[in-house]
Amino acid sequence: MIEHWIEHNESHIESFKEWAQKAKKDGFLDASEDILGAASKIEEANKYLNKAKEELFH
């Protein structure tokens, strides 16, 4: 299940980064930064999930 969550999060990260770029292009700089901040938090969550996966399977 953890691997699924990690992969699912990765797809969200990619999508968030794409939308942040679109927002920035359209002049919504603060919104762009907030979206990138959300992507960063998901990346952080994946670090914890990867650590948990290692702890469970090693």
VOGU-205524 format. One record per residue: x, y, z of N, C-alpha, C in turn. Coordinates in Angstrom, 2 decimals, padded with zeros to 5 digits. Each point is the difference from the previous one (the first is absolute). Last residue first. Layout:
! VOGU-205524
FIPA_X_Y_Z_X_Y_Z_X_Y_Z
...
END
This chain:
! VOGU-205524
FIPA_012.85_-004.15_005.71_001.41_-000.35_000.16_000.28_-000.54_001.34
FIPA_-004.31_001.74_-001.73_000.46_-001.07_-000.89_001.48_-000.31_000.09
FIPA_-002.43_003.46_002.60_-000.90_-001.15_-000.03_000.60_-001.19_-000.76
FIPA_002.27_004.19_000.23_-000.09_-000.57_001.35_-000.86_-001.25_000.03
FIPA_000.34_002.49_-004.03_001.28_-000.64_000.32_-000.05_-000.69_001.37
FIPA_-003.71_002.55_-001.26_000.09_-001.19_-000.85_001.30_-000.76_000.30
FIPA_-000.65_004.16_002.09_-000.87_-001.04_000.58_000.09_-001.29_-000.80
FIPA_002.23_003.71_-001.73_000.66_-000.45_001.22_-000.81_-001.12_000.66
FIPA_-001.90_002.11_-003.70_001.14_-000.83_-000.42_000.76_-000.54_001.22
FIPA_-003.46_003.05_000.81_-000.55_-001.27_-000.47_001.11_-000.94_-000.46
FIPA_001.18_004.38_001.26_-000.42_-000.79_001.17_-000.56_-001.36_-000.42
FIPA_001.14_002.97_-003.40_001.23_-000.37_000.71_-000.35_-000.86_001.21
FIPA_-003.53_001.89_-002.43_000.57_-001.17_-000.66_001.31_-000.44_000.65
FIPA_-002.08_003.97_001.48_-000.78_-001.17_000.42_000.57_-001.27_-000.63
FIPA_001.83_004.06_-001.38_000.41_-000.31_001.36_-000.75_-001.24_000.52
FIPA_-001.28_001.71_-004.13_001.33_-000.61_-000.12_000.53_-000.40_001.38
FIPA_-003.94_002.39_-000.08_-000.26_-001.37_-000.46_001.33_-000.73_-000.20
FIPA_000.20_004.52_001.10_-000.50_-000.76_001.15_-000.28_-001.45_-000.39
FIPA_001.24_003.02_-003.39_001.13_-000.26_000.88_-000.42_-000.83_001.22
FIPA_-003.29_001.57_-002.96_000.78_-001.07_-000.63_001.17_-000.40_000.88
FIPA_-002.52_003.71_001.32_-000.76_-001.24_000.20_000.74_-001.19_-000.60
FIPA_001.80_004.22_-000.75_000.14_-000.36_001.41_-000.74_-001.28_000.32
FIPA_-000.49_001.88_-004.25_001.31_-000.63_000.12_000.27_-000.41_001.45
FIPA_-003.88_002.41_-000.78_-000.13_-001.33_-000.62_001.32_-000.75_000.08
FIPA_-000.01_004.44_001.44_-000.77_-000.84_000.93_-000.16_-001.41_-000.55
FIPA_002.05_003.26_-002.73_000.87_-000.36_001.12_-000.72_-000.91_000.99
FIPA_-002.54_001.74_-003.54_001.02_-000.91_-000.52_000.92_-000.49_001.12
FIPA_-003.11_003.37_000.96_-000.66_-001.31_-000.12_001.00_-001.05_-000.50
FIPA_001.50_004.43_000.17_-000.21_-000.53_001.35_-000.64_-001.38_-000.05
FIPA_000.59_002.27_-004.12_001.27_-000.40_000.60_-000.17_-000.59_001.39
FIPA_-002.78_000.96_-004.44_-000.43_-000.34_001.36_001.20_-000.53_000.79
FIPA_-000.15_001.20_-004.82_000.20_001.11_000.91_-000.44_-000.24_001.43
FIPA_000.22_-002.99_-004.01_-001.17_000.87_-000.05_000.07_001.14_001.03
FIPA_003.41_-003.31_-000.20_-000.06_000.57_-001.35_-001.15_001.00_-000.12
FIPA_000.35_-002.51_003.97_001.08_001.00_-000.09_-000.04_000.71_-001.35
FIPA_-002.92_-003.60_000.64_-000.41_001.14_000.83_001.03_001.12_-000.09
FIPA_001.05_-004.05_-002.12_-001.09_000.68_-000.71_-000.44_001.24_000.77
FIPA_003.15_-002.78_002.06_000.61_000.69_-001.15_-001.07_000.78_-000.78
FIPA_-001.44_-002.71_003.49_000.74_001.14_000.54_000.63_000.80_-001.12
FIPA_-002.10_-004.03_-001.07_-000.97_001.06_000.26_000.66_001.23_000.61
FIPA_002.68_-003.81_-000.78_-000.52_000.49_-001.29_-000.95_001.17_000.23
FIPA_001.59_-002.23_003.79_001.06_000.79_-000.62_-000.44_000.56_-001.35
FIPA_-002.91_-002.94_002.27_000.11_001.27_000.72_001.05_000.89_-000.65
FIPA_-000.45_-004.38_-001.66_-001.15_000.82_-000.36_000.09_001.37_000.67
FIPA_003.23_-003.21_001.16_000.17_000.42_-001.39_-001.11_000.94_-000.42
FIPA_-000.39_-001.96_004.22_001.12_000.94_-000.03_000.20_000.54_-001.40
FIPA_-003.12_-003.46_000.62_-000.49_001.29_000.48_001.10_001.06_-000.05
FIPA_001.14_-004.40_-001.04_-000.84_000.54_-001.07_-000.58_001.36_000.40
FIPA_002.50_-002.35_003.20_000.87_000.47_-001.08_-000.83_000.60_-001.14
FIPA_-002.23_-002.14_003.61_000.51_001.32_000.35_000.87_000.58_-001.11
FIPA_-001.46_-004.39_-000.51_-001.14_000.90_-000.10_000.44_001.44_000.31
FIPA_003.13_-003.43_000.65_-000.25_000.23_-001.43_-001.14_000.99_-000.21
FIPA_000.85_-001.32_004.41_001.15_000.76_-000.52_-000.22_000.33_-001.47
FIPA_-003.13_-002.81_002.09_-000.13_001.38_000.49_001.12_000.88_-000.56
FIPA_000.18_-004.62_-000.93_-001.11_000.64_-000.72_-000.14_001.46_000.42
FIPA_003.02_-002.66_002.35_000.52_000.29_-001.34_-001.07_000.70_-000.85
FIPA_-001.22_-001.55_004.27_000.86_001.18_000.07_000.53_000.38_-001.38
FIPA_-002.55_-003.96_000.56_-000.82_001.19_000.00_000.86_001.26_000.00
END
